[in-house]
């Protein structure tokens, strides 16, 4: 499956690059949205939608992290309840990338699937057992909350955690899921350290104010 997806995305990336170089290219036609990226996968499984939304949270689109974190939170609810497919709301599906990031996203997804096909395989099955779905649903919601916070580079680690979770679930690879948990713990630690720093700065600023 991942090998087929990688080939399809590489082909789409080449076609995108050719259109971008054409002298009469219409820039509007080179912008991809979330629905179009999903259509390239041929399905709308919950894991695929989660991976795409997590990937887009680190793309520099104003307000994308906030909007997508709410969508990821909705996915967490469906994930915990055992839903394997999801329909995107129109607002989320219409979220589009500019020409440059559309091409980068296609190349990045193709690279991701190529590596996944090479490295991931079914193992450590207890991590991907159906009984763990509710726990991963809670985890997804927690990562969505971290993404929602306006922190510098705060979306990177939780996004990586969710991408690994999605791939690990698709391949039933427990090691990928374990690494996802480690990435998420690092994201929580980063958030907590920034919150602690902010509290210290506020306390220090209060000390400078006249009594």
C-alpha positions, -999 to 999 in steps of 0.1 A, spaced: 0 0 0 27 25 10 48 17 -21 18 24 -43 11 57 -25 47 68 -27 47 63 -65 14 81 -69 26 111 -48 60 112 -67 40 113 -99 18 141 -86 49 160 -74 65 157 -109 33 169 -126 31 198 -101 67 208 -108 61 207 -146 30 228 -143 49 253 -121 75 258 -148 51 262 -176 49 298 -189 11 299 -189 7 281 -156 -23 292 -136 -10 296 -100 -45 289 -86 -44 254 -101 -12 246 -83 -26 251 -48 -35 219 -30 -60 216 -2 -65 189 24 -93 173 5 -71 170 -26 -43 155 -7 -66 130 8 -80 121 -26 -45 112 -37 -45 85 -10 -77 70 -24 -94 67 10 -104 86 41 -93 63 69 -89 80 103 -52 72 104 -45 88 70 -66 120 78 -48 123 112 -14 120 95 -22 147 69 -36 171 95 -7 166 118 17 172 89 -1 205 80 1 218 115 39 225 110 33 243 76 35 281 79 -2 289 74 -17 316 95 -42 300 120 -37 265 106 -25 250 139 -55 264 158 -81 251 132 -64 218 127 -60 211 164 -98 213 167 -101 189 138 -76 166 155 -96 167 187 -126 156 168 -106 127 153 -95 117 188 -131 113 198 -138 91 167 -106 72 172 -115 63 208 -149 51 197 -134 28 170 -143 47 139 -120 38 109 -133 64 85 -139 101 88 -155 128 67 -138 162 67 -158 193 74 -158 217 44 -138 243 63 -110 218 70 -111 203 36 -107 237 19 -76 246 39 -50 251 11 -13 254 7 5 278 -15 23 267 -47 57 261 -30 43 242 0 20 221 -22 51 207 -40 70 202 -8 41 184 8 38 160 -21 75 153 -20 75 149 18 46 125 18 62 104 -9 95 103 11 76 94 42 58 64 26 90 52 10 107 51 44 77 36 60 76 8 35 112 1 42 113 3 80 79 -4 93 63 -39 97 38 -56 121 55 -62 155 49 -55 192 12 -62 184 1 -53 219 7 -16 211 -18 -17 182 -44 -40 198 -80 -28 194 -82 -26 232 -56 3 232 -77 25 208 -93 45 236 -59 52 251 -45 64 218 -77 85 214 -68 102 247 -32 106 235 -44 123 203 -65 147 222 -36 156 244 -14 163 214 -42 184 199 -42 205 231 -4 210 228 -7 220 192 -35 245 201 -12 264 224 6 294 207 42 282 216 73 288 195 80 256 175 54 240 198 37 221 169 68 202 158 70 174 184 33 167 188 30 167 150 58 141 148 41 121 175 8 120 156 25 112 123 43 82 139 11 71 156 -7 72 123 20 52 104 24 28 133 -13 21 134 -15 16 96 14 -8 96 6 -23 131 42 -14 141 44 -12 179 79 3 178 66 33 158 38 37 183 63 35 212 85 62 195 53 82 190 47 81 228 83 92 234 79 121 210 47 131 227 63 130 261 91 153 248 64 177 235 47 177 269 81 183 287 88 212 262 54 227 269 59 224 307 94 240 305 81 270 286 52 274 310 76 273 339 98 299 322 68 321 316 58 319 352 93 329 363 93 359 339 60 371 352 72 368 388 103 387 379 83 414 361 62 419 392 93 424 412 103 453 390 69 471 394 67 497 422 47 486 452 
